[in-house]
């Protein structure tokens, strides 16, 4: 089943996209290639949950067009993952899990609780944060 974008880009999207690219030092967070349209590595900003209205830091990844196209149909944030996440993806999906489970989703809190948050994506759902929430 093909996933479709929902929502619309905010009016300040150009400034948001620029800030994401600057924060990534104009490099793809997945492959590390520098923005260089001449060599086929144009930097884009991908909404990982495919909702252009959601501009949370954990939803916006600076990706070259090649990586963007590669992961666009494969990354489904709400899907449990059976295998270890790629290093580049861990902070993003941990931020998603934090937001979905009512935890703080600012980057500092997410990074401090990265491993516990990643447990939310592993079946069965036995995250230490989830266990604490049910006590």
N, C-alpha and C positions, 0 to 999 in steps of 0.2 A: 504494500500500500504506500503510495507516494504521500509524503508529508508536505503540507502547504504552510507558507508563512501566514501568520496572523498578526494583526496590529499594523500600525503605520510608523514610519520613521518620524522621530521628533523634529521640530523645526530647526533645532541646533545640531542636527546630525553631522554636518560637515565638521563642526568644531569638536564634537565627541570623537569622531573617527580620527581626526588629526591628533587628538590627545592620546588615543590608544596607540597609534603608530609611533608617536614620540616616546611614550612609555616603554615601547618595545625596541627603542633605538633603531627604528626603521628596519628591523629584522623579523623574519617569520619566527613565531614562537615554536613552531613544530620542527622545521628543517634547519633554521638558523640562517637561511639565505638572506642577503641584504636586498632591499628594494632596488631593483634595477630593471626597468621595463625593457631596456635594450637587450638584455639577456633572457627575458621571459619570466622575470621574477617581480611582478608588480604586487606591492603590498595592499591587501584588502583588510576589512574588518568583518569578521563573521559573527553573527548572532547564533550561539550554539544551540539555543532552544528554538531557533527560527522565528522568533518574535521580535521584529524590528523596533517595537515600542519598549522592549525590556533592555535598558542600557545599564544594567548592573555590571560592575567590573567583571564578575565571574561569567558573564554571558558574552563578553566581547573579546574575541581572540584576533590578534594581528597575525594574519596568515597570507603567504604568497598565494597567488591565484591557483597554482598547482595544488598546494595543500588544501586550500579552501574547497576546490572541486573534489579532491580526494575524500575529505572527511564529511562533506555536507550531507551526503546520503547515508553515512555510516554512524555518525554520532547522534544518538538519541538519548538526551539527558535523563529522561525518566526510566530508561530501561536498566534493569539490574545487569551488572557485568560479571561474567564468570571468570574473567582473567584480569590480571593486574593492569591497571591503567598505565598509559604512557606517561613518562615524567612530565612532559609539557602540559598534559591534560589534568593532572591531579589537582592543582589549585582551583581550576575552573569547576570541575565536577564537585569538589569539596565545598566550594561556595554555593553551588546549586543545592547540595544536600543540606547545608546549614539553613539556607532560606526556606527550603521545603519543610524542614523539621522545627522551625521556630527558634533556631539559634541565631546569635549575631552573625551577620554575613559580611562584616567588614574584613578586608584582606588580612589584617593583623590577627584577628581572632581565628579566622579560618586557617591561617598558616600555623598558628600555635596548636591547633586541634586537628591538623590535617589527617593523621592516621586514624583517629577515632571517627572523623566524618566520612572517610572513605569506606568504612565498614557498612554504612548505610546502603551502599551499592552492591554489597555481596549477599547473595542468598545463602542460608537463611538470614534474615535481618536480625542480627545479634549484636548490633553496635553497642559499645559501652555507654555512649551518650543516650541511646534508646533505652537501655536498661536503667540508667539513672533517672530518666524521665518517667518511668513506670513505677518507681519505688514510692 
